[in-house]
Amino acid sequence: MKTDFNDKQIQILQVAEALFAEKGFDGTSIRDIAKEAKINIAMISYYFGSKEQLLESLIVYRASDIKLQLDNLILEDLNPIEKINKLIALYISRINSNRCIYKILHFEFSSKKRDLNLEAFTELKKGNLKSLETIIKEGQEKGIFKKDIIVPLITPTILGTYFHFHMNRPFYENLLHLNTEEKYNTYIKTTLTMHIQQTIKALLTYES
């Protein structure tokens, strides 16, 4: 499956993403997407084939965005801890601003109603893991990070904290007085992100 899309394809993917998140995959028709995107149905079929293939492309489109930024992060002149902190901030920022796709993914993966071809998505996730491994290996070689790190569990630790917070949004809004969308998003960008960074740093580094 291709991982690069033209402007028209991106427009269709963004419209589909919003509709899938609002109405569900099964509740959204190709006709709905075409109407909202102000295009004809034939164009969607031309670009993506079926609705299932459109969903597969949407997942890859969002994953490709993070992969590119992680590739650039590896090349930055930062120490390993700064790179890990930036990686965490990147993950949380991208997920929080693209909640729609993760809502769709959660439903699709938990319901298993469709046999989606997610080979390209899996390859992108492997690439993301490789970027994380590169940063951690650099930190280990410099004596900053511990040797017994289970690298594949770092990402679920980062994402699990965010998703627990977001899935319990009403509780935390009341507890932390986050009574506006701006306050809620600012808290995620600052306090929650910093908490996750401190947690991961504690997992990776030697006790002082």
C-alpha positions in Angstrom: 0.0 0.0 0.0 1.3 3.5 -0.8 2.2 5.8 2.0 2.2 9.1 0.1 -1.0 10.9 -1.0 -1.9 13.9 -3.1 -3.9 16.9 -2.0 -7.2 15.5 -3.3 -6.6 12.1 -1.6 -5.7 13.9 1.7 -8.9 15.9 1.5 -11.0 12.7 1.1 -9.1 11.0 3.9 -9.7 13.9 6.3 -13.5 14.0 5.5 -13.7 10.2 5.9 -11.9 10.4 9.2 -14.3 13.0 10.6 -17.4 11.0 9.4 -16.0 7.6 10.6 -15.4 9.1 14.1 -18.8 10.7 14.2 -21.0 8.1 12.7 -18.8 5.0 12.8 -17.4 3.1 9.9 -20.6 1.1 9.3 -22.8 4.2 9.7 -20.8 6.1 7.0 -21.4 5.4 3.3 -19.1 6.3 0.3 -22.0 8.5 -0.7 -21.7 10.4 2.6 -18.0 10.9 2.1 -18.4 12.1 -1.5 -21.2 14.5 -0.5 -19.2 16.0 2.3 -16.0 16.2 0.2 -18.0 17.7 -2.7 -16.7 15.2 -5.2 -18.3 12.3 -7.1 -18.3 8.7 -5.9 -16.3 7.5 -8.8 -13.3 9.6 -7.6 -13.2 7.8 -4.3 -13.4 4.4 -6.0 -10.6 5.5 -8.4 -8.3 6.6 -5.6 -9.0 4.0 -2.9 -11.2 1.2 -4.3 -13.5 0.1 -1.5 -14.5 1.8 1.8 -12.3 -0.8 3.6 -9.3 0.2 1.5 -10.0 3.9 2.2 -9.9 3.1 6.0 -6.6 1.2 5.5 -5.2 4.3 3.7 -6.4 6.6 6.4 -4.6 4.6 9.1 -1.4 4.6 7.0 -1.7 8.3 6.3 -1.8 9.2 10.0 0.9 6.8 10.9 3.2 8.1 8.1 3.0 11.6 9.6 4.5 10.5 12.9 7.1 8.3 11.2 8.5 11.2 9.2 8.8 13.4 12.3 10.6 10.6 14.2 13.1 10.2 11.3 13.9 13.9 11.5 14.2 13.7 15.3 16.9 11.0 15.1 19.1 13.5 13.1 18.7 16.4 15.5 21.7 17.5 17.6 20.2 16.6 21.0 21.3 14.3 23.8 19.4 11.0 24.2 17.2 12.3 27.1 16.2 15.4 25.1 15.4 13.2 22.1 13.2 10.9 24.3 11.4 14.0 25.8 10.8 15.4 22.3 9.6 12.0 21.1 7.1 11.8 24.0 5.9 15.4 23.3 5.5 14.5 19.6 3.5 11.4 20.3 1.1 13.1 22.8 0.7 16.1 20.6 -0.1 14.1 17.5 -2.5 11.7 19.2 -4.3 14.5 21.1 -4.8 16.5 17.9 -5.9 13.4 15.9 -8.2 11.8 18.4 -10.6 10.8 15.6 -8.3 8.2 14.0 -7.5 6.6 17.4 -11.2 6.4 18.2 -11.7 4.6 14.9 -8.7 2.3 15.5 -9.9 1.4 19.0 -13.3 0.3 17.7 -11.9 -1.6 14.6 -9.3 -3.5 16.6 -11.6 -4.4 19.4 -14.6 -5.4 17.3 -12.6 -7.3 14.7 -15.6 -6.9 12.3 -13.4 -6.5 9.3 -10.3 -8.2 8.0 -8.2 -5.1 7.3 -4.9 -5.3 5.4 -2.7 -3.4 7.8 0.7 -4.6 6.6 1.8 -1.1 5.7 0.6 0.2 9.1 2.5 -2.6 10.8 5.7 -1.8 8.9 5.4 1.9 9.9 5.0 0.9 13.5 8.1 -1.2 13.2 9.9 1.8 11.8 8.7 3.9 14.8 10.0 1.3 17.2 13.3 1.3 15.3 13.6 5.0 15.8 13.0 4.6 19.6 15.6 1.7 19.7 18.1 4.0 18.0 17.7 6.7 20.6 17.9 4.3 23.5 20.9 2.5 22.1 22.7 5.9 21.8 21.8 6.6 25.4 23.1 3.2 26.5 26.4 3.6 24.6 26.9 7.0 26.4 26.2 5.4 29.8 23.0 7.4 30.3 20.4 4.7 29.9 20.3 1.3 31.6 21.1 -1.9 29.7 18.0 -3.9 30.7 15.4 -1.8 29.0 12.4 -3.6 27.4 12.2 -1.2 24.4 8.8 -2.5 23.0 7.1 -1.7 26.3 8.1 2.0 26.3 5.6 3.1 23.7 2.6 1.4 25.4 3.7 3.0 28.6 3.6 6.4 27.0 0.3 5.9 25.1 -1.3 4.0 28.0 -1.0 6.9 30.3 -2.5 9.3 27.8 -5.4 7.1 26.9 -6.3 6.3 30.5 -6.4 10.1 31.1 -8.5 10.7 28.0 -10.9 7.8 28.5 -11.6 9.1 32.0 -11.9 12.7 30.8 -15.0 13.7 32.8 -13.4 12.5 36.0 -10.2 14.4 35.5 -12.0 17.5 34.2 -13.9 17.6 37.5 -10.9 16.7 39.7 -8.4 19.1 38.1 -11.0 21.9 37.2 -10.4 21.5 33.4 -13.7 23.0 32.6 -12.9 24.2 29.1 -11.4 22.6 26.0 -8.5 25.0 26.1 -7.7 24.1 29.7 -8.0 20.4 29.0 -5.6 20.5 26.0 -3.2 22.8 27.8 -3.0 20.4 30.7 -2.2 17.5 28.3 0.4 19.6 26.5 2.2 20.7 29.7 1.5 18.8 32.9 0.5 15.4 31.6 3.3 15.4 29.0 5.8 16.3 31.6 4.6 13.6 33.9 5.0 11.0 31.2 8.5 12.3 30.4 9.5 12.0 34.0 8.1 8.5 34.2 10.0 7.3 31.1 13.2 9.0 32.3 12.9 7.1 35.6 12.5 3.8 33.6 15.5 4.5 31.4 18.1 6.2 33.5 20.2 5.0 36.5 19.2 6.2 39.9 21.2 9.2 41.0 
